Amino acid sequence: MQKNAVRWAEARTLAQLLGSFREPDNMRGGFELAITAVPFAAIWTLMWVSLYFDCWIGLVGVVPAAGLLVRLFMIQHDCGHGSFSATVLPTIGSAGSSAS
């Protein structure tokens, strides 16, 4: 019986600590989108430009671009649910869902 009381107390403490993360933060959401979309677009553009020189040069950006693409998918998925941002970003999530 004593162990369950300790677990409930720990669960309440943890819920209080994480309470600030329950609501979406528009500034943080926009920041995370920017630091993901801008490098992805830059790498994607550099990969296209590298095709004029040698296709093997473009392969250097494949792994970072793939990682950023997965991150963009996660962001658009969270935007679609409204958990990433409450105002503008759900529209971005819907557009991203349509594009993917």
HUHUFEN-V533439 format. One record per helix or strand of 3 or more residues. SS is the DSSP state (A for helix, B for strand). FROM is the first residue (numbers start at 1). TO is the last residue. Records with the same first field share a line. If there is no record, write none. Layout:
SS: FROM-TO  FROM-TO
This chain:
A: 2-21  26-50  55-81  89-99
